[in-house]
Amino acid sequence: MSLCRSLICLCLGVAAGACTPMQWQHASLGVSPSQAEVSECNQSAFYEANRQAFFYDFGWPHRFYGPPWHRPWPRYSSSDRFFLERDLFDYCMRVKGYRLVPAPNA
């Protein structure tokens, strides 16, 4: 019984720690990004993700040859666009000198 309780407490502690709020902060200056910088990275990530995912939304170029039971799982799909956009946004912010750090408790 005590092992079960300990395991539950451990799981709750890990879950609470995983919800740490994060914020962007400049690596050397320690300042938060301006709204213009965030907007610029959001817009460029959105456009680039849409440009890269454009052909895959229409099923072209064809990635599958042969009978259906020999076809591999698709490497890309239209649902990957969101993840690609987030990765591009993170990359843009890091190039500008920002990094994600835990937000101070308010």
C-alpha positions in Angstrom: 0.0 0.0 0.0 2.8 2.4 0.8 4.6 1.6 -2.4 1.4 2.5 -4.3 1.1 5.8 -2.4 4.7 6.6 -3.1 4.3 5.9 -6.8 1.2 8.1 -7.0 3.1 10.9 -5.2 6.0 10.5 -7.6 3.8 10.7 -10.6 2.0 13.8 -9.3 5.3 15.4 -8.6 6.6 14.7 -12.1 3.4 16.0 -13.7 3.5 19.2 -11.6 7.1 19.7 -12.6 6.4 19.2 -16.3 4.0 22.2 -16.3 6.7 24.8 -15.7 5.9 28.0 -17.5 8.6 29.1 -19.9 9.4 32.4 -21.5 11.8 33.7 -24.1 14.8 35.7 -22.8 17.8 37.1 -24.6 20.9 35.0 -23.8 23.2 37.8 -23.0 21.0 40.8 -22.2 18.3 39.0 -20.2 15.5 41.0 -21.8 12.2 39.6 -23.1 11.5 39.9 -26.9 9.5 42.7 -28.2 6.1 42.1 -29.8 7.6 43.1 -33.2 10.2 40.3 -32.9 7.7 37.7 -31.9 5.4 38.8 -34.7 8.2 38.6 -37.3 9.2 35.1 -36.2 5.6 34.0 -36.2 4.9 35.3 -39.7 8.1 34.0 -41.2 7.6 30.5 -39.6 4.0 30.4 -40.8 4.9 31.3 -44.4 7.9 28.9 -44.5 5.8 26.0 -43.0 3.1 26.6 -45.6 5.6 26.7 -48.4 7.2 23.5 -47.4 3.9 21.6 -46.8 2.2 22.9 -49.9 2.9 19.9 -52.2 2.2 17.3 -49.5 -1.4 18.6 -49.0 -2.2 17.6 -52.5 -0.5 14.2 -52.3 2.3 15.3 -54.7 5.0 14.3 -55.1 3.8 10.7 -54.8 5.7 8.9 -52.1 4.0 5.5 -52.5 4.7 2.9 -55.1 3.6 -0.7 -55.3 0.7 -2.4 -53.6 -0.9 -0.9 -50.5 0.5 -3.5 -48.2 4.0 -2.6 -49.2 3.7 1.1 -48.8 5.5 2.7 -45.9 3.8 5.1 -43.5 3.8 8.6 -44.9 6.7 10.6 -43.7 4.9 13.9 -43.9 1.2 14.9 -43.7 -0.7 18.1 -43.5 -0.9 17.6 -39.7 2.9 18.1 -39.5 2.6 21.7 -40.6 1.9 22.9 -37.0 5.0 21.1 -35.6 7.1 22.5 -38.5 5.8 26.0 -37.8 6.7 25.7 -34.1 10.2 24.4 -34.9 10.8 27.2 -37.3 9.5 29.8 -34.8 11.9 28.4 -32.1 14.8 28.5 -34.6 14.0 32.1 -35.5 14.0 33.2 -31.8 17.2 31.3 -31.1 18.9 32.9 -34.1 17.9 36.3 -32.7 19.7 35.4 -29.5 16.8 34.3 -27.3 16.4 31.1 -25.3 13.6 29.5 -23.3 14.0 29.9 -19.6 11.6 29.1 -16.7 9.4 32.1 -16.0 9.8 33.6 -12.6 6.9 33.0 -10.1 4.4 35.8 -10.2 
